């Protein structure tokens, strides 16, 4: 059916004056279940998808999308794409891509995930909740306790003969635990993402979720001042994710990233190497081709602190007379082609987390950051974020600290990284990091 | 959008395994999103979102299925998929569907699809020019334009059948100012539940100028000091603090399971007497207004806190079961991809008696925040944080130097108790609120208020 739709769309596009055309089709299957006090609370099952049309008419690229895939949508797509080119002023011509010479195969789809019977998945998440609630009387419940699987397939084809497909799936478990002791309430967010359901252990997940929440109870005040900061892997990854758009050539060219004109310069401590790996098997943004159909490949953005490359699509590359890095990106068929990373992370060292911890005479361990969408200025790099964490003394965790803010500048922080550890993690995100030790940041305690 | 016999078939199929309530939500939405940067429109996206969401309840279990497959077989399959998760004995009969009508509280003059795109481009260009020409230090301006027409049909096994057309228009202006190595930004993003007339009837030049003025002002701002200070929060988007600090905690999503700090406290004094907090979905053409919610309930004005006393919560149909309380017309969702849950509409603190001048004059030392950025709250703990976009020092009752880089943190219920002055200049600001049922348009609002103490996390040490 989708092939017929495409043939008709391309035909009618050419009759309406489009020279080059492309269709991107995405299809998704979702299953999710949340439990509450031993019963199914929310259950979700879905199949959805949509098409995105791009085409060149009068030398300009027009876009439109539809989730209703029927004959009546064809004039809707073509008329809107055409009208949109009439108000575009962009002189930088986007091109429909004829194809790369070679596409490396990827392995992002695990049939076993889709074969697990639904009752087995539901039983598993009920087990997690039961184990969790039995661990400690201070655990009063969960804000969210759920299991979810998603499968996505993508297809990109154009009139230059390109037809590419890839698919991925994953299963994840999320547990948000609430603990209470006296007047104090704390929460934790524990997750596991996997392609192999049988590797998950309900007790292990429950234990981690409980420990993370309980360890925050009986928090205390510490003086507000500058402290050496140990950013735990998940907190470091969320900070990196907030500023990752600065590595996009689209942002440097628009003058809204401070990495403009910094190629070849030391932008981070020598300890920092940042890479982008589209072939990571368990990665959440793995892909064999980018949103323009360009073959993806591994890329080193920062090597020992020196900026080696930015992320490019065809359009940004052309502006700088360089090659696309295969990072054309659209969030879904609803979006325009922009620039975006795949699995993007700070390379881990071989030093264990414990060694970093042991090296801190006095400092603060940050385990969670919030307000990232509002408290960080991606343009200037300044941030002031709400944080949870622990007071460190003599290389040991002493006690949890009341709600804090940590403030600083992302670019300054990159330069002030003193050590990184081996514990790379991707916190439900394609952007990952190991734990990092930073010289100092300003801490304010409530 | 769907004929009545198919709706009945779907609702019946959804109940075939013993559910006690079924509902269908059909959505057909047309959107335009344009971006202008460096003086040129560089991205134009138009599209159509279309899909169906089917919900089945059995007691305190809720099942949701959605699909973009609009064929009869596809929709029935989704209903059966949902029913599959239910295991009950009693099969209930569908009540006869009765089509409901209502008078719109959000009249629209010009539907977006009837307005030529060149006119949309022209108002973007005007906003760009106004912001860019404000000052020589403005290096970049990004203007985003958005319009949408969302057509919905909602029907359920209790006999409800209702349709609505929601038209929204918004523009967001971001300006960047540069001096030497320093870059600062300013933002303004007005929106309305209204057609293209919104742009023509509003003072877009003012909004564009404000975005540019904030960016330029911040070039001269000093790092904000850290510590605990009296904080004066101005009107409009300043209301985001109570959106975070107490609005989310009053949603049934958090209250029904006793997770919220406000659960089981109806009738208690939760704020000083000068605080009255209202969620009103019926304000004409406001960004967060709705004729009906996404469960087909008419919008209403819900008084949540009256003169400091907790009066009510925001309740959706499913949580009303757990709580044993009526729905308040607060069931909202981003799209057919989300089951609805209790959410805010236009939430605000009612105006008090103080003039803004009185509030500032009466403050010996503190921080005055003119514009807020966004924020976040953990409803279980009540801990919130939010960013300040434009702030000033207050010294001896007068406004002093601009400050930057401040984040306010604290605990919602505690901060609420510390409100000690409420101004008379109520204003609303448009925003997007993200939660369980996705990202939805809401207004936050308040007059100028003063809180006797908030923890300010600044970039300047003690």
Interface residues (C-beta under 8 A of the other chain):
Chain A: X36 X39 X40 X41 X42 X43 X44 X45 X46 X47 X48 X49 X50 X62 X63 X64 X65 X66 X67 X68 X69 X70 X73 X76 X80 X81 X83 X84 X85 X86 X87 X88 X89 X90 X91 X118 X141 X143 X178 X185 X186 X187 X224 X225 X226 X254 X255 X256 X258 X334 X335 X336 X370 X371 X373 X374 X375 X377 X379 X380 X382 X384 X385 X386 X403 X404 X405 X406 X407 X408 X409 X442 X444 X445 X446
Chain B: X28 X34 X37 X38 X39 X40 X41 X42 X43 X44 X45 X46 X47 X48 X49 X50 X51 X60 X61 X62 X63 X64 X65 X66 X67 X68 X69 X70 X78 X81 X82 X84 X85 X117 X118 X120 X121 X139 X140 X142 X176 X178 X182 X183 X184 X185 X224 X226 X227 X257 X258 X259 X261 X337 X339 X373 X374 X375 X376 X378 X379 X380 X381 X382 X383 X384 X385 X386 X387 X404 X405 X406 X407 X409 X410 X411 X455 X456 X457 X458 X459 X460 X461 X462
